[in-house]
Amino acid sequence: GGTVLIENGKIAAVGPDSQVAVPAGAREIDATGMWVTPGLLDAHSHMSIEGGGNEGADSVTPEVRIIDVINHRDESLFRALAGGVTTINVLHGSANTIGGQNAILKLRWGKSADELLFDNVTRGVKFALGENPKRVRAVERYPSTRMGVEFTLRKSFAEAREYQAKWDEYEATRSRGVDALAPRRDLRLEALSEIMKGNILVHAHSYRADEILMLLRVAEDFGFRIASLQHVLEGYKVADEIAAHGAGASTFTDFWGYKMEAWDAIPYNMSIMYERGVTVSINSDSNERVRRMYVEAAKAVKYGGVPEQEALKMITLNAAKHFGIEDRVGSIEVGKDGDLAIFTAHPFSGNTRVQYTIIDGQLYFDRNLVETTEDVLANVEPLVSTESVTENTNRIIDWTPPILSPMVRAQVMPSGYGDVTEPVVTADTTPIAIVGGRILTMTGTPIERGTIVVQGGRITAVGADVEAPADAHVINAAGMTVTPGMINAGTVIGLSEIGSIAATNDTSELGEINSHIKASVAIHPDSEMIPIARANGVTTAIAAPQGGLIQGQSALIDMAGWTPAEVVARSPLAMHIDFPEREGSGGFGGGGQSQEQVDAQLETLRRWMYRARAHAGALAAEMVTVTDQTYTLDALVPVVLGELPVVLDASSEEGIKSALAFIEEFQLRG
């Protein structure tokens, strides 16, 4: 084992246990069986920004500063610590061609905003190319094209060069002992001038290869270099040019397709740029993804075979190099800051987690001292009891579902309603034998070096002693692990292609009550998302609509299908409800709502459940018939009868408890 000694916030010694003397009285952390890495760095974050990260009044605002709006109480900072992150680069947003100045923070949770700041660091300015700075806004603003973005860059630096020339002339005049009137100080042009001098670094939000090359040319024309290209999803197309310029690249791993300029992204982007000599880091750009940066780095090994050590540098040393702080952080070396992450297993292992996070030799995260999800689940208490339900609710619970006549039932729930479609099997009945792998059946103990035989679309044999049929197509899985195909239970796959382009989205219908909306009729079997998911082990998914309070009916998706009939394995699968809550994401219009809004939405849901029950009773008594005018209520009848399950979207503790009470109140099948 090894020992790291930290004294006065700096690494004083590192080496094998036998070679590092631990001073008497030192606080010791037993990391036996654990993995110690440098504290992780996130090269692109918007955490802790108070009041918004875009100064959108103008497209050029390098004079504004993120350090003036740091919220040191942002809980995301602590969650990042739980993921081993010790340093983040907080950037201005991407609404501006030339945005504001960044802030590099050490996550000293509990300290003041000033105490979070990384001291003696070179300032940086956020640039943005492509869709974001040219996006249509409430107030019309130049530029609105990529052509205008390029011109804005050139015009801004030309003006800054003229501004600096006036100051140079003024200083030269004064140096000759001649009195002169100083030029008017302009903080915007001053910042741009400092960029050209190399005193302020440029971190540029970018996606497409053509605009990356454009920016490199502009920078070279004005005599400066780009410190880091952020996101840079088409960097693999121009990796040689990026390396020749000397720019770093901070990218996502397999996050793509959310807007048009991200469509041509590939997961091999990191490895290709690395192979071409680019200093590559991985960034989160997310308050959630920052908690698993090590998982993102592991993907560099999967996609392109980046060596483990080099992949780990992508979330440590390489990110530090982007900001010129590699002499302080990013590696475990004597004299550097005592910033460490301690993992329970190899950082790229699927079951690892961060046990301790240390900054400047101080323990800022100790998993033993925080309440984890496991702790909460272990102490969970029953959420609802029938004794606590009001008298009015008791009358609802006593409601007896009516029995529909066969004719009415066939109208409300036609033949095949909610049935699982048999998978389409080719005429080729040649068996497939997967041999030699470690098999996780999910219902029994793992089978070491087992065999699975599949024929006619079904598993016909599985075990350690299974013989592969003589005519089988054999797949050698030695050294691999075989699991059931994965199921993604919450997607819009087949309903959405490029998130930012309305023409490719069929996820959200207008209106508050959309119980009649069916995902199955809009699933696009040729969606590029389906083969991508399939290539990553997902064989089945649930595609659900998202618009409204009652969102509509989901469908079960078979990833092996090629036509609409083959892709939709079951419809409807469930009725989806965006359950109202004050926090989290639930409720029509999202979370963060007032109690009055939540109460009003709950009352709306209850009213529709009452109406659906009344409608079911009227149908059973043949007082009404199923018509085109009752489609919304007709769709809810299977829900209140307990025939169609409901999925309630709630994420806060309060919302989840309320959702469970709602299910019990109306005897729904949740």
C-alpha positions as CSV (number, residue, x, y, z in Angstrom):
1,G,0.0,0.0,0.0
2,G,0.9,3.6,-0.3
3,T,0.9,6.7,1.9
4,V,0.2,10.3,1.1
5,L,1.3,12.8,3.8
6,I,-0.2,16.3,3.7
7,E,1.2,19.1,5.8
8,N,0.0,22.7,5.9
9,G,-2.4,22.0,3.0
10,K,0.4,20.7,0.7
11,I,1.5,17.2,-0.2
12,A,4.7,16.6,1.8
13,A,5.4,13.0,0.9
14,V,4.0,10.2,-1.2
15,G,5.3,6.7,-1.7
16,P,5.0,3.1,-0.4
17,D,4.0,2.8,3.3
18,S,7.5,1.7,4.3
19,Q,9.1,4.8,2.8
20,V,6.8,7.5,4.2
21,A,7.2,8.4,7.9
22,V,4.0,9.5,9.5
23,P,4.5,12.2,12.1
24,A,3.3,11.6,15.6
25,G,-0.1,13.2,16.1
26,A,-1.1,13.2,12.5
27,R,-4.7,12.4,11.6
28,E,-4.7,9.2,9.8
29,I,-7.3,8.0,7.2
30,D,-7.2,4.2,6.7
31,A,-7.5,3.7,2.9
32,T,-6.7,0.0,3.0
33,G,-8.3,-1.6,0.0
34,M,-9.2,1.8,-1.5
35,W,-7.9,3.8,-4.4
36,V,-6.4,7.3,-4.0
37,T,-6.5,9.7,-6.9
38,P,-5.9,13.4,-7.3
39,G,-9.0,15.5,-6.5
40,L,-11.1,15.6,-9.7
41,L,-11.5,18.7,-11.8
42,D,-14.6,19.7,-13.8
43,A,-13.5,22.0,-16.6
44,H,-17.0,23.3,-17.4
45,S,-19.6,24.1,-14.7
46,H,-22.4,26.6,-14.0
47,M,-22.8,25.6,-10.3
48,S,-23.1,28.3,-7.7
49,I,-24.1,31.1,-10.0
50,E,-26.7,33.3,-8.4
51,G,-29.3,35.0,-10.6
52,G,-28.4,33.5,-14.0
53,G,-25.1,33.0,-15.9
54,N,-25.8,35.0,-19.0
55,E,-25.5,38.7,-19.5
56,G,-27.7,38.8,-22.5
57,A,-28.1,42.5,-23.1
58,D,-25.1,42.4,-25.5
59,S,-23.3,39.7,-27.4
60,V,-19.9,41.0,-26.2
61,T,-19.5,41.3,-22.4
62,P,-16.0,40.2,-21.2
63,E,-16.2,42.9,-18.5
64,V,-18.7,41.0,-16.4
65,R,-17.4,38.5,-13.8
66,I,-18.8,35.2,-12.4
67,I,-16.8,35.8,-9.2
68,D,-19.3,38.6,-8.4
69,V,-22.3,36.2,-8.3
70,I,-21.0,33.1,-6.4
71,N,-23.6,31.4,-4.2
72,H,-21.4,29.5,-1.7
73,R,-24.5,27.8,-0.3
74,D,-25.4,26.0,-3.6
75,E,-26.0,22.4,-2.5
76,S,-24.7,21.2,-5.9
77,L,-21.2,22.0,-4.6
78,F,-21.5,19.4,-1.8
79,R,-22.9,16.8,-4.2
80,A,-19.9,17.4,-6.4
81,L,-17.7,16.7,-3.4
82,A,-19.5,13.4,-3.0
83,G,-18.2,12.6,-6.5
84,G,-14.6,13.3,-5.6
85,V,-14.6,16.7,-7.4
86,T,-12.4,19.3,-5.7
87,T,-12.0,22.1,-8.3
88,I,-14.5,23.5,-10.8
89,N,-14.3,26.0,-13.6
90,V,-17.5,28.1,-13.3
91,L,-18.2,29.7,-16.7
92,H,-20.4,32.4,-18.0
93,G,-23.3,31.0,-20.1
94,S,-23.2,30.5,-23.8
95,A,-25.6,33.3,-24.9
96,N,-22.8,35.6,-25.9
97,T,-20.2,35.5,-28.7
98,I,-17.8,36.8,-26.1
99,G,-19.2,36.3,-22.6
100,G,-18.0,37.1,-19.1
101,Q,-15.0,36.1,-17.0
102,N,-14.9,32.7,-15.3
103,A,-14.3,31.7,-11.7
104,I,-12.2,28.7,-10.6
105,L,-13.4,27.4,-7.3
106,K,-12.2,24.9,-4.8
107,L,-15.2,23.2,-3.2
108,R,-14.4,24.2,0.4
109,W,-18.0,23.5,1.5
110,G,-19.1,25.7,4.4
111,K,-16.7,28.5,3.6
112,S,-17.5,32.0,2.2
113,A,-17.7,32.8,-1.5
114,D,-14.3,34.5,-1.3
115,E,-12.8,31.4,0.4
116,L,-14.0,29.2,-2.5
117,L,-11.9,31.1,-5.0
118,F,-8.8,29.5,-6.3
119,D,-6.1,32.0,-5.6
120,N,-3.5,33.4,-8.0
121,V,-5.1,31.9,-11.1
122,T,-5.1,33.4,-14.6
123,R,-8.5,34.8,-15.5
124,G,-10.5,33.3,-18.4
125,V,-13.3,34.5,-20.6
126,K,-16.1,32.3,-22.1
127,F,-16.6,32.5,-25.9
128,A,-19.5,30.8,-27.6
129,L,-20.0,29.7,-31.2
130,G,-22.9,28.2,-33.1
131,E,-26.5,28.0,-32.2
132,N,-26.6,29.6,-28.7
133,P,-25.2,33.1,-29.4
134,K,-27.2,33.4,-32.6
135,R,-30.4,32.2,-31.1
136,V,-33.6,34.3,-31.5
137,R,-34.3,36.2,-28.3
138,A,-37.1,38.2,-26.8
139,V,-35.1,41.4,-27.6
140,E,-33.6,41.4,-31.1
141,R,-29.8,41.3,-30.9
142,Y,-26.9,40.9,-33.4
143,P,-25.7,38.4,-34.5
144,S,-28.3,35.9,-35.7
145,T,-26.0,33.8,-38.0
146,R,-22.7,32.1,-37.8
147,M,-21.5,34.7,-40.3
148,G,-22.4,37.4,-37.8
149,V,-20.6,35.5,-35.0
150,E,-17.4,35.5,-36.9
151,F,-17.7,39.2,-37.8
152,T,-18.5,40.1,-34.2
153,L,-15.3,38.4,-33.1
154,R,-13.2,40.2,-35.7
155,K,-14.9,43.6,-35.1
156,S,-14.4,43.3,-31.3
157,F,-10.7,42.5,-31.4
158,A,-10.1,45.2,-34.1
159,E,-11.7,47.8,-31.8
160,A,-9.6,46.4,-28.9
161,R,-6.4,46.7,-30.9
162,E,-7.2,50.3,-31.7
163,Y,-8.0,50.9,-28.0
164,Q,-4.7,49.4,-27.0
165,A,-2.8,51.5,-29.6
166,K,-4.2,54.6,-28.0
167,W,-3.0,53.5,-24.6
168,D,0.4,52.5,-26.0
169,E,0.7,56.0,-27.5
170,Y,-0.3,57.6,-24.3
171,E,2.2,55.6,-22.3
172,A,5.0,56.4,-24.8
173,T,4.2,60.1,-24.6
174,R,4.4,60.0,-20.8
175,S,7.6,58.1,-20.9
176,R,9.1,61.0,-22.8
177,G,8.1,63.3,-19.9
178,V,5.3,64.9,-21.9
179,D,1.9,65.5,-20.2
180,A,-1.0,63.8,-22.1
181,L,-4.6,63.2,-21.5
182,A,-5.3,59.5,-20.8
183,P,-7.7,57.7,-23.1
184,R,-11.1,57.0,-21.6
185,R,-11.0,53.6,-19.8
186,D,-13.2,50.9,-21.3
187,L,-13.5,47.7,-19.3
188,R,-14.8,45.7,-22.2
189,L,-12.0,46.7,-24.6
190,E,-9.5,46.4,-21.8
191,A,-10.5,42.8,-21.3
192,L,-10.2,42.0,-25.0
193,S,-6.8,43.7,-25.1
194,E,-5.7,41.5,-22.2
195,I,-6.8,38.4,-24.2
196,M,-4.6,39.5,-27.1
197,K,-1.7,39.9,-24.6
198,G,-2.3,36.4,-23.2
199,N,-3.2,37.7,-19.8
200,I,-6.7,36.3,-20.0
201,L,-7.4,32.8,-21.4
202,V,-10.2,31.9,-23.8
203,H,-12.5,29.0,-23.1
204,A,-14.7,28.6,-26.1
205,H,-18.1,26.8,-26.3
206,S,-18.0,25.1,-29.7
207,Y,-19.5,22.1,-31.6
208,R,-19.0,22.1,-35.4
209,A,-15.7,21.5,-37.0
210,D,-16.1,24.5,-39.4
211,E,-16.7,27.0,-36.6
212,I,-13.8,25.5,-34.6
213,L,-11.5,26.3,-37.5
214,M,-13.0,29.7,-37.9
215,L,-12.2,30.6,-34.2
216,L,-8.7,29.3,-34.5
217,R,-8.1,31.4,-37.5
218,V,-9.5,34.5,-35.9
219,A,-7.4,34.0,-32.8
220,E,-4.2,33.5,-34.8
221,D,-5.0,36.6,-36.9
222,F,-5.1,38.6,-33.7
223,G,-2.1,37.0,-32.1
224,F,-3.6,34.9,-29.3
225,R,-4.3,31.2,-28.6
226,I,-7.5,29.4,-27.5
227,A,-6.8,27.8,-24.1
228,S,-9.6,25.3,-24.3
229,L,-12.4,24.4,-26.7
230,Q,-15.4,23.4,-24.6
231,H,-17.7,20.6,-25.7
232,V,-16.0,20.5,-29.1
233,L,-18.1,17.5,-30.2
234,E,-16.7,17.6,-33.8
235,G,-13.2,18.0,-32.6
236,Y,-12.3,14.5,-34.0
237,K,-12.8,16.0,-37.5
238,V,-10.1,18.7,-37.0
239,A,-8.0,17.2,-34.2
240,D,-4.7,17.9,-36.1
241,E,-5.6,21.5,-36.5
242,I,-6.5,21.8,-32.8
243,A,-3.2,20.2,-31.8
244,A,-1.3,22.5,-34.1
245,H,-2.9,25.6,-32.6
246,G,-2.2,24.4,-29.1
247,A,-5.7,24.4,-27.8
248,G,-7.0,22.0,-25.2
249,A,-10.3,20.2,-25.7
250,S,-12.8,19.6,-22.9
251,T,-15.6,17.4,-24.1
252,F,-18.6,15.2,-23.3
253,T,-18.3,11.5,-23.7
254,D,-21.5,10.0,-25.3
255,F,-23.9,13.0,-24.8
256,W,-25.2,13.9,-28.2
257,G,-28.2,14.6,-30.4
258,Y,-29.8,17.2,-28.1
259,K,-29.5,19.9,-30.8
260,M,-28.5,20.0,-34.4
261,E,-24.9,21.0,-33.9
262,A,-24.5,18.0,-31.6
263,W,-25.9,15.5,-34.1
264,D,-22.5,14.5,-35.6
265,A,-20.9,13.8,-32.2
266,I,-19.3,10.4,-31.7
267,P,-18.2,8.7,-28.4
268,Y,-14.7,8.2,-29.9
269,N,-14.1,11.9,-30.0
270,M,-12.0,11.8,-26.9
271,S,-9.7,9.0,-28.0
272,I,-9.2,10.4,-31.5
273,M,-8.2,13.8,-30.2
274,Y,-6.0,12.2,-27.6
275,E,-4.2,10.1,-30.3
276,R,-3.6,13.3,-32.4
277,G,-1.8,15.0,-29.5
278,V,-4.6,17.2,-28.1
279,T,-4.8,17.7,-24.3
280,V,-8.3,16.3,-23.6
281,S,-10.4,16.7,-20.5
282,I,-14.0,15.7,-19.8
283,N,-16.5,18.2,-18.4
284,S,-19.9,17.8,-16.9
285,D,-21.8,21.1,-17.7
286,S,-24.3,19.6,-15.3
287,N,-25.1,19.7,-11.6
288,E,-25.9,16.0,-11.9
289,R,-23.2,14.6,-14.2
290,V,-20.5,16.2,-12.0
291,R,-21.2,13.6,-9.4
292,R,-19.9,10.8,-11.7
293,M,-17.0,12.3,-13.6
294,Y,-15.1,9.1,-13.1
295,V,-17.8,7.1,-14.9
296,E,-17.5,9.5,-17.8
297,A,-13.7,9.1,-17.9
298,A,-14.1,5.3,-18.0
299,K,-15.9,5.7,-21.3
300,A,-12.7,6.9,-22.8
301,V,-11.3,3.4,-22.2
302,K,-14.4,1.8,-23.7
303,Y,-14.5,4.0,-26.8
304,G,-11.1,4.0,-28.4
305,G,-9.0,2.2,-25.8
306,V,-7.5,5.2,-24.1
307,P,-5.0,3.8,-21.4
308,E,-6.5,4.0,-17.9
309,Q,-3.9,6.5,-16.7
310,E,-4.5,8.8,-19.6
311,A,-8.3,8.5,-19.2
312,L,-7.9,9.5,-15.5
313,K,-5.9,12.5,-16.5
314,M,-8.9,13.7,-18.4
315,I,-10.7,14.5,-15.1
316,T,-7.5,15.6,-13.3
317,L,-4.2,16.8,-14.7
318,N,-5.4,17.7,-18.2
319,A,-8.2,19.9,-16.9
320,A,-5.7,21.6,-14.7
321,K,-3.5,22.3,-17.7
322,H,-6.4,24.1,-19.5
323,F,-6.4,26.7,-16.8
324,G,-2.7,26.9,-16.1
325,I,-3.0,25.4,-12.6
326,E,-1.2,22.1,-13.2
327,D,1.6,23.2,-10.9
328,R,-1.0,23.2,-8.0
329,V,-3.5,20.5,-8.7
330,G,-4.2,17.5,-10.9
331,S,-1.6,15.0,-9.7
332,I,-0.3,13.6,-6.5
333,E,3.2,15.1,-6.2
334,V,5.2,16.7,-3.4
335,G,4.6,20.4,-3.1
336,K,1.1,20.3,-4.8
337,D,-2.1,21.1,-3.0
338,G,-3.4,18.3,-0.8
339,D,-6.5,17.6,-2.9
340,L,-7.5,13.9,-3.0
341,A,-10.4,11.7,-3.9
342,I,-10.5,8.3,-2.2
343,F,-12.6,5.5,-3.9
344,T,-13.8,2.3,-2.5
345,A,-12.7,0.5,-5.6
346,H,-10.9,1.3,-8.9
347,P,-12.3,4.6,-10.1
348,F,-13.5,3.0,-13.3
349,S,-15.2,0.0,-11.5
350,G,-18.9,-0.2,-11.8
351,N,-19.4,-0.5,-8.1
352,T,-17.0,2.1,-6.8
353,R,-18.0,5.2,-4.9
354,V,-16.1,8.1,-3.3
355,Q,-15.6,7.5,0.4
356,Y,-13.5,10.7,1.2
357,T,-12.8,14.0,-0.5
358,I,-9.9,16.1,0.8
359,I,-9.0,19.7,-0.2
360,D,-5.9,21.4,1.1
361,G,-5.5,18.5,3.5
362,Q,-8.9,19.1,5.1
363,L,-11.6,16.5,4.9
364,Y,-14.6,18.0,3.2
365,F,-16.6,14.8,2.4
366,D,-16.8,11.7,4.5
367,R,-19.4,9.2,3.5
368,N,-19.5,7.9,7.0
369,L,-20.8,11.2,8.3
370,V,-23.6,11.9,5.7
371,E,-27.0,10.5,5.3
372,T,-27.1,8.4,2.2
373,T,-29.9,6.9,0.2
374,E,-29.2,3.6,1.8
375,D,-29.7,5.1,5.3
376,V,-33.0,6.7,4.3
377,L,-34.3,3.4,2.8
378,A,-33.3,1.5,5.9
379,N,-35.3,3.8,8.1
380,V,-38.3,4.4,5.9
381,E,-41.7,4.2,7.6
382,P,-45.1,3.4,6.1
383,L,-46.2,6.5,4.3
384,V,-50.0,6.1,4.3
385,S,-52.4,4.4,6.6
386,T,-56.1,4.0,6.0
387,E,-56.7,5.4,9.5
388,S,-55.3,8.8,8.5
389,V,-57.6,9.2,5.5
390,T,-60.4,11.6,5.8
391,E,-64.1,10.7,5.9
392,N,-64.5,11.9,2.3
393,T,-61.6,9.8,1.2
394,N,-63.0,6.7,2.9
395,R,-66.1,7.0,0.8
396,I,-63.8,7.0,-2.3
397,I,-61.9,3.9,-1.1
398,D,-65.2,2.0,-0.6
399,W,-66.1,2.6,-4.3
400,T,-66.9,-0.6,-6.1
401,P,-65.7,-0.7,-9.7
402,P,-68.6,-1.4,-12.1
403,I,-68.6,-4.3,-14.5
404,L,-68.7,-3.3,-18.1
405,S,-70.7,-5.3,-20.6
406,P,-68.5,-7.2,-23.2
407,M,-69.6,-4.7,-25.9
408,V,-68.7,-1.6,-23.9
409,R,-65.5,-3.2,-22.7
410,A,-64.5,-4.0,-26.3
411,Q,-65.0,-0.3,-27.1
412,V,-63.0,1.1,-24.2
413,M,-60.4,-1.7,-24.3
414,P,-60.3,-3.1,-27.8
415,S,-59.0,-6.6,-28.6
416,G,-55.2,-6.7,-27.9
417,Y,-55.5,-3.7,-25.5
418,G,-52.3,-3.8,-23.4
419,D,-51.2,-7.2,-24.7
420,V,-47.5,-7.9,-25.3
421,T,-46.9,-8.5,-29.0
422,E,-44.8,-11.6,-29.8
423,P,-41.4,-10.6,-31.1
424,V,-40.9,-11.0,-34.8
425,V,-38.6,-13.9,-35.4
426,T,-36.8,-14.5,-38.7
427,A,-37.3,-17.7,-40.6
428,D,-33.7,-18.7,-39.7
429,T,-34.0,-21.2,-36.9
430,T,-30.3,-21.8,-36.5
431,P,-29.6,-21.9,-32.7
432,I,-27.2,-19.4,-31.2
433,A,-24.9,-20.6,-28.4
434,I,-23.2,-18.1,-26.1
435,V,-20.4,-20.0,-24.4
436,G,-17.7,-19.4,-21.8
437,G,-19.1,-16.2,-20.2
438,R,-20.1,-15.3,-16.7
439,I,-23.9,-15.4,-16.7
440,L,-26.0,-13.2,-14.4
441,T,-29.5,-14.7,-14.6
442,M,-31.0,-12.2,-12.1
443,T,-32.9,-15.0,-10.5
444,G,-30.1,-17.2,-9.2
445,T,-26.4,-17.2,-8.4
446,P,-24.0,-16.2,-11.2
447,I,-23.0,-19.1,-13.5
448,E,-19.3,-19.1,-14.2
449,R,-18.2,-20.1,-17.7
450,G,-21.8,-21.0,-18.6
451,T,-23.7,-21.5,-21.9
452,I,-26.9,-20.0,-23.1
453,V,-28.7,-21.4,-26.1
454,V,-31.2,-19.3,-28.0
455,Q,-33.4,-20.6,-30.8
456,G,-36.6,-19.3,-32.4
457,G,-36.3,-16.1,-30.4
458,R,-36.4,-17.9,-27.0
459,I,-33.8,-19.0,-24.5
460,T,-34.0,-22.8,-24.7
461,A,-31.2,-23.7,-22.3
462,V,-28.9,-22.0,-19.8
463,G,-26.4,-23.4,-17.3
464,A,-22.8,-24.5,-16.6
465,D,-23.3,-28.0,-18.1
466,V,-25.3,-27.1,-21.2
467,E,-24.0,-28.5,-24.5
468,A,-24.0,-26.2,-27.5
469,P,-26.0,-27.8,-30.4
470,A,-23.8,-29.1,-33.2
471,D,-25.4,-26.7,-35.7
472,A,-25.3,-23.7,-33.5
473,H,-23.7,-20.4,-34.3
474,V,-21.3,-20.1,-31.4
475,I,-20.4,-16.8,-29.7
476,N,-17.3,-17.0,-27.5
477,A,-18.0,-14.9,-24.4
478,A,-14.9,-16.0,-22.4
479,G,-13.8,-13.2,-20.1
480,M,-17.2,-11.4,-20.6
481,T,-20.3,-11.1,-18.5
482,V,-23.7,-11.9,-20.0
483,T,-26.8,-10.3,-18.5
484,P,-30.4,-9.9,-19.6
485,G,-31.0,-7.1,-22.1
486,M,-31.3,-3.9,-20.3
487,I,-34.7,-2.1,-19.9
488,N,-34.8,1.7,-19.9
489,A,-38.1,2.5,-18.1
490,G,-38.2,6.2,-18.7
491,T,-37.5,7.5,-22.2
492,V,-38.9,9.4,-25.2
493,I,-37.1,7.2,-27.6
494,G,-38.9,7.1,-31.0
495,L,-40.7,10.3,-30.1
496,S,-37.8,12.7,-30.0
497,E,-34.8,12.9,-32.3
498,I,-33.1,16.3,-31.8
499,G,-34.2,18.0,-28.6
500,S,-33.8,21.6,-29.8
501,I,-35.6,21.1,-33.1
502,A,-39.4,21.2,-32.8
503,A,-39.9,19.4,-36.1
504,T,-38.2,16.3,-34.7
505,N,-40.1,16.2,-31.4
506,D,-43.5,14.5,-30.7
507,T,-43.1,14.3,-26.9
508,S,-45.4,17.0,-25.5
509,E,-48.9,17.8,-26.6
510,L,-50.7,21.0,-25.7
511,G,-53.2,21.1,-22.9
512,E,-53.4,19.9,-19.3
513,I,-55.3,16.6,-19.7
514,N,-54.0,14.3,-22.4
515,S,-55.1,10.9,-21.3
516,H,-56.2,10.1,-24.9
517,I,-52.7,10.7,-26.3
518,K,-50.9,7.4,-27.4
519,A,-47.1,7.2,-27.8
520,S,-47.5,4.1,-30.0
521,V,-49.0,6.0,-32.9
522,A,-46.0,8.4,-33.1
523,I,-43.0,6.0,-32.6
524,H,-40.5,6.5,-35.4
525,P,-39.0,3.0,-36.1
526,D,-36.1,4.6,-38.0
527,S,-35.0,6.8,-35.2
528,E,-31.2,7.0,-34.9
529,M,-31.6,6.7,-31.1
530,I,-32.8,3.1,-31.3
531,P,-29.7,1.5,-32.8
532,I,-27.5,3.6,-30.5
533,A,-29.4,2.4,-27.4
534,R,-29.3,-1.2,-28.8
535,A,-25.5,-1.0,-29.2
536,N,-25.2,-0.2,-25.5
537,G,-27.2,-3.2,-24.3
538,V,-30.7,-1.8,-24.2
539,T,-33.2,-4.2,-25.7
540,T,-36.4,-2.8,-24.3
541,A,-37.6,0.7,-23.4
542,I,-40.7,2.6,-22.4
543,A,-41.5,5.6,-24.5
544,A,-43.9,8.0,-22.8
545,P,-45.5,11.3,-23.7
546,Q,-44.6,14.3,-21.5
547,G,-47.1,17.1,-22.1
548,G,-49.7,18.1,-19.6
549,L,-50.7,17.0,-16.1
550,I,-52.1,13.8,-17.3
551,Q,-49.6,13.2,-20.0
552,G,-50.9,10.2,-21.9
553,Q,-50.3,6.5,-22.6
554,S,-46.9,5.0,-22.9
555,A,-45.7,2.1,-25.1
556,L,-43.3,-0.7,-24.6
557,I,-40.6,-0.6,-27.3
558,D,-38.8,-3.6,-28.7
559,M,-35.4,-2.5,-30.0
560,A,-35.3,-5.3,-32.5
561,G,-38.1,-4.0,-34.6
562,W,-37.9,-2.4,-38.0
563,T,-41.5,-1.4,-38.6
564,P,-44.0,0.4,-36.4
565,A,-45.8,-2.9,-35.7
566,E,-42.5,-4.6,-34.8
567,V,-41.2,-1.8,-32.6
568,V,-44.3,-1.3,-30.5
569,A,-44.4,-4.4,-28.3
570,R,-47.2,-3.3,-26.0
571,S,-49.7,-0.4,-26.1
572,P,-50.9,1.1,-23.9
573,L,-48.4,0.2,-21.2
574,A,-49.4,2.8,-18.6
575,M,-51.0,6.2,-18.1
576,H,-48.4,8.8,-17.2
577,I,-49.1,11.6,-14.7
578,D,-46.7,14.5,-14.0
579,F,-47.6,14.5,-10.3
580,P,-47.7,18.0,-8.6
581,E,-45.0,18.8,-6.1
582,R,-43.4,21.9,-4.7
583,E,-39.8,20.7,-5.3
584,G,-38.3,18.3,-7.8
585,S,-39.5,18.1,-11.4
586,G,-43.2,17.1,-11.0
587,G,-46.3,19.0,-11.7
588,F,-47.6,20.6,-14.9
589,G,-45.0,23.3,-15.7
590,G,-42.3,21.6,-13.6
591,G,-41.2,21.7,-10.0
592,G,-40.5,24.8,-7.8
593,Q,-44.2,25.6,-7.5
594,S,-46.1,27.3,-4.8
595,Q,-48.4,25.2,-2.5
596,E,-51.4,26.9,-4.0
597,Q,-50.3,25.7,-7.5
598,V,-49.8,22.2,-6.2
599,D,-53.1,22.1,-4.4
600,A,-54.9,23.4,-7.6
601,Q,-53.3,20.7,-9.7
602,L,-54.1,18.0,-7.2
603,E,-57.7,19.1,-7.2
604,T,-57.7,18.9,-11.0
605,L,-56.4,15.3,-10.9
606,R,-58.9,14.3,-8.3
607,R,-61.8,15.9,-10.2
608,W,-60.8,13.9,-13.3
609,M,-60.6,10.6,-11.3
610,Y,-64.1,11.3,-10.0
611,R,-65.4,12.0,-13.5
612,A,-63.8,8.9,-14.8
613,R,-65.4,6.8,-12.1
614,A,-68.7,8.4,-12.8
615,H,-68.2,7.8,-16.5
616,A,-67.4,4.2,-15.9
617,G,-70.6,3.7,-13.9
618,A,-72.6,5.4,-16.6
619,L,-71.1,3.2,-19.3
620,A,-71.8,0.1,-17.2
621,A,-75.4,1.2,-16.7
622,E,-75.6,2.0,-20.5
623,M,-76.6,5.5,-19.6
624,V,-74.0,6.8,-22.1
625,T,-72.0,5.3,-24.9
626,V,-68.4,5.6,-26.1
627,T,-68.2,8.5,-28.5
628,D,-65.6,10.8,-30.1
629,Q,-66.7,13.4,-27.6
630,T,-65.8,11.3,-24.5
631,Y,-62.4,10.2,-25.6
632,T,-60.5,11.8,-22.6
633,L,-62.8,10.1,-20.1
634,D,-62.9,6.9,-22.1
635,A,-59.1,6.7,-21.8
636,L,-59.3,7.1,-18.0
637,V,-61.8,4.3,-17.5
638,P,-59.2,1.5,-17.6
639,V,-57.2,3.5,-15.1
640,V,-59.9,3.9,-12.4
641,L,-60.9,0.2,-13.0
642,G,-57.4,-0.8,-12.2
643,E,-56.8,-2.4,-15.6
644,L,-54.2,0.1,-16.8
645,P,-51.3,1.0,-14.5
646,V,-50.4,4.6,-13.7
647,V,-46.9,6.0,-13.6
648,L,-46.6,9.1,-11.4
649,D,-43.6,11.3,-12.0
650,A,-42.5,12.7,-8.6
651,S,-39.0,13.2,-7.2
652,S,-39.1,15.0,-3.9
653,E,-39.8,13.2,-0.6
654,E,-43.0,15.2,-0.2
655,G,-44.1,14.5,-3.8
656,I,-43.5,10.8,-3.5
657,K,-45.5,10.4,-0.3
658,S,-48.3,12.4,-1.8
659,A,-48.2,10.3,-5.0
660,L,-48.4,7.1,-3.0
661,A,-51.4,8.4,-1.0
662,F,-53.1,9.4,-4.3
663,I,-52.7,5.9,-5.6
664,E,-54.2,4.4,-2.5
665,E,-56.9,7.0,-2.4
666,F,-58.2,6.0,-5.8
667,Q,-57.2,2.3,-5.7
668,L,-55.0,2.8,-8.7
669,R,-52.6,0.2,-10.1
670,G,-49.3,1.9,-9.5
